[in-house]
């Protein structure tokens, strides 16, 4: 299995989210709009460098933690989520 090592090159990333709380979802959308553009209602495409990507992930985790989203639902099928898909590096 090949492991993608992140460096200082630009990366193309697709971000998807499924967040039930409106306030937290709006904060996530506002943050993602600063880094990329929306391609569908809950999908963004970003062109960022690795340090920006790490910072973005920390900010998103902070939003979710403040909204208690990680502990909101006990049923695993209904958990809110944000997923990152690294498409390529330039």
C-alpha positions in Angstrom: 0.0 0.0 0.0 1.4 3.4 -1.0 1.2 6.1 1.7 0.8 9.7 0.5 3.2 11.9 2.3 2.1 15.5 2.7 4.6 18.2 2.0 4.6 21.9 1.2 3.1 21.3 -2.3 -0.4 22.3 -3.2 -3.0 19.6 -2.6 -6.4 19.2 -4.1 -8.9 18.0 -1.5 -12.5 17.2 -1.5 -14.3 17.8 1.8 -17.7 16.4 2.6 -19.7 17.0 5.7 -23.0 15.8 7.3 -23.8 17.9 10.3 -27.2 18.0 11.9 -26.8 21.1 14.1 -27.6 24.2 12.0 -25.3 26.6 13.9 -22.3 24.3 13.7 -23.0 23.5 10.1 -23.1 27.2 9.2 -19.7 27.7 10.9 -18.2 24.8 9.0 -19.5 26.2 5.7 -18.2 29.7 6.5 -14.8 28.3 7.3 -14.6 26.0 4.2 -15.7 29.0 1.9 -12.4 30.7 3.0 -10.4 27.8 1.7 -12.2 26.7 -1.4 -15.4 26.6 -3.3 -18.7 24.6 -3.0 -19.4 22.1 -5.6 -22.6 20.6 -4.0 -24.6 21.4 -0.9 -22.3 19.5 1.4 -19.2 19.1 -0.7 -16.2 21.6 -1.1 -13.1 21.4 -3.3 -10.0 23.0 -1.9 -6.5 23.8 -3.3 -4.3 24.3 -0.3 -0.9 23.6 1.1 -0.2 21.0 3.8 0.2 23.5 6.7 -3.1 25.2 5.7 -4.7 21.7 5.7 -3.5 21.0 9.2 -4.8 24.3 10.4 -8.2 23.8 8.7 -8.6 20.4 10.4 -7.8 21.9 13.8 -10.4 24.7 13.3 -13.0 22.2 12.1 -12.4 19.9 15.1 -12.7 22.9 17.4 -16.1 23.8 15.9 -17.4 20.2 16.3 -16.0 20.0 19.9 -17.7 23.2 20.9 -21.0 21.9 19.5 -20.5 18.6 21.3 -21.1 16.9 18.0 -18.8 14.0 18.6 -20.9 12.9 21.6 -24.3 13.9 20.4 -25.5 10.5 19.1 -24.9 7.0 20.4 -26.1 5.3 17.2 -23.1 5.0 14.9 -25.4 5.3 11.8 -26.4 8.9 12.8 -23.0 10.3 13.7 -22.2 13.7 12.2 -19.0 13.7 10.2 -16.5 15.7 8.1 -14.5 13.6 5.6 -11.4 14.6 3.6 -10.4 13.0 0.3 -7.0 14.0 -1.0 -7.3 14.0 -4.8 -3.8 14.9 -5.8 -0.7 16.9 -5.0 1.0 19.4 -7.4 
